[in-house]
Amino acid sequence: MASLNVGNLGEYLREQRRNAQLSLRQLADAAGVSNPYLSQIERGLRKPSAEVLQQVAKALRISAETLYVRAGILDAERDRDEVETRAVILADPTLTEAQKLALLQIYESFRKENGIGSDHRGHVGTDGADARAQESDADPQQTAG
């Protein structure tokens, strides 16, 4: 019951695609995947990789993390609050992609500072900023003043 099956992912993707008023072919083109492959995902016949989910999420302008949870890649219970927070940031149409990434980096740094950091977030697309933040967090002299 805790894990969601691939069929639920497909149903959710179909719903999101329809809400975005995109045909299967349009979404496949925008996500850079084949039309038959995307159709198989929507019908629950294929389980896509995290990379494919990220491409589809970007094309739909929705949170990749939400798709990861639906696909069973992320633990829904443990990560729900973080996923929802990230989803709100990523879905805000008034922010640029750079601003969204900056907010996500700040959010993650606060979580790490509070001892709630996670080690599976490098896929957000921060181009190594998470690794740089971890290195600077390791310096105990950083806050000395």
C-alpha positions as MATLAB code, in Angstrom:
seq = 'MASLNVGNLGEYLREQRRNAQLSLRQLADAAGVSNPYLSQIERGLRKPSAEVLQQVAKALRISAETLYVRAGILDAERDRDEVETRAVILADPTLTEAQKLALLQIYESFRKENGIGSDHRGHVGTDGADARAQESDADPQQTAG';
ca = [
       0.000    0.000    0.000;
       2.894    2.396    0.696;
       4.342    2.053   -2.801;
       2.523    3.336   -5.825;
       2.443    1.210   -8.939;
       3.497    2.225  -12.420;
      -0.151    2.284  -13.550;
      -0.873    5.119  -11.135;
       2.072    6.997  -12.578;
       0.698    6.541  -16.079;
      -2.765    7.714  -15.079;
      -1.267   10.749  -13.378;
       0.879   11.582  -16.414;
      -2.116   11.272  -18.731;
      -4.113   13.598  -16.473;
      -1.289   16.153  -16.349;
      -0.823   15.961  -20.119;
      -4.514   16.561  -20.698;
      -4.543   19.441  -18.206;
      -1.674   20.965  -20.174;
      -3.743   20.442  -23.356;
      -0.978   18.470  -25.036;
      -1.339   15.486  -27.311;
       0.736   12.408  -26.610;
       2.900   13.252  -29.614;
       3.395   16.880  -28.485;
       4.500   15.788  -25.013;
       6.786   13.114  -26.410;
       8.447   15.692  -28.689;
       8.780   18.237  -25.865;
      10.246   15.630  -23.493;
      12.578   14.136  -26.080;
      11.167   10.612  -25.833;
       9.444    8.497  -28.441;
       5.700    8.596  -28.820;
       5.306    4.791  -28.380;
       7.496    4.809  -25.245;
       5.466    7.616  -23.652;
       2.263    5.774  -24.562;
       3.573    2.651  -22.821;
       4.398    4.693  -19.712;
       0.900    6.177  -19.654;
      -0.647    2.707  -20.013;
       1.487    1.382  -17.156;
       3.471   -1.005  -19.349;
       6.875    0.609  -18.803;
       8.608    2.055  -15.773;
      10.612    5.101  -16.869;
      13.983    6.090  -15.485;
      14.396    9.131  -13.249;
      15.982   10.938  -16.199;
      12.960   10.320  -18.439;
      10.635   11.422  -15.628;
      12.649   14.602  -15.232;
      12.361   15.331  -18.980;
       8.602   14.688  -18.923;
       8.157   16.823  -15.806;
      10.043   19.687  -17.416;
       7.898   19.423  -20.552;
       4.736   19.440  -18.425;
       6.108   22.150  -16.124;
       5.454   20.074  -13.042;
       7.640   18.801  -10.222;
       9.955   15.940  -11.122;
       9.936   14.945   -7.455;
       6.182   14.375   -7.606;
       6.721   11.993  -10.511;
       9.560   10.274   -8.612;
       7.201    9.613   -5.700;
       4.483    8.319   -8.006;
       7.021    6.045   -9.710;
       8.260    4.743   -6.352;
      11.718    6.280   -6.737;
      11.283    8.453   -3.632;
       9.680    7.356   -0.386;
       6.315    9.120   -0.289;
       5.907    9.206    3.486;
       9.420   10.320    4.385;
       9.723   12.876    1.616;
       6.169   14.225    1.381;
       6.768   17.623    3.024;
       9.991   18.191    1.124;
       8.399   17.128   -2.161;
       5.444   19.440   -1.622;
       7.702   22.378   -0.796;
       9.863   21.717   -3.838;
       6.784   21.276   -6.023;
       5.416   24.673   -4.995;
       8.723   26.351   -5.775;
       9.100   24.584   -9.119;
       5.502   25.279  -10.139;
       5.627   29.033   -9.517;
       5.255   30.625  -12.967;
       6.465   34.013  -11.722;
       9.984   32.737  -11.001;
      12.733   32.104  -13.516;
      14.464   28.724  -13.610;
      17.563   30.299  -12.037;
      15.465   31.768   -9.214;
      13.791   28.403   -8.603;
      17.168   26.678   -8.390;
      18.453   29.343   -5.998;
      15.441   28.874   -3.725;
      15.851   25.101   -3.799;
      19.521   25.470   -2.850;
      18.655   27.764    0.058;
      15.897   25.410    1.188;
      18.259   22.429    1.097;
      20.957   24.329    2.998;
      18.486   25.167    5.773;
      17.404   21.513    5.944;
      21.041   20.422    6.240;
      21.690   23.066    8.902;
      18.765   21.644   10.872;
      20.062   18.089   10.503;
      17.425   17.032    7.982;
      19.664   17.020    4.924;
      19.202   14.332    2.316;
      21.730   12.608    0.131;
      19.571   11.922   -2.937;
      18.875   15.457   -4.113;
      21.756   15.987   -6.533;
      19.421   15.341   -9.463;
      17.620   18.655   -9.055;
      19.895   20.197  -11.639;
      21.984   22.503   -9.508;
      25.159   21.813  -11.516;
      27.278   20.844   -8.539;
      26.026   23.577   -6.238;
      24.844   20.961   -3.735;
      28.349   19.489   -3.604;
      29.864   22.946   -3.135;
      27.340   23.703   -0.370;
      28.225   20.435    1.367;
      31.923   21.301    1.207;
      31.347   24.753    2.711;
      29.031   23.279    5.376;
      31.892   21.031    6.468;
      34.083   24.030    7.379;
      33.645   24.716   11.113;
      35.386   28.103   10.781;
      32.710   29.328    8.377;
      30.519   30.863   11.093;
      33.352   32.085   13.304;
      33.489   35.815   13.486;
];
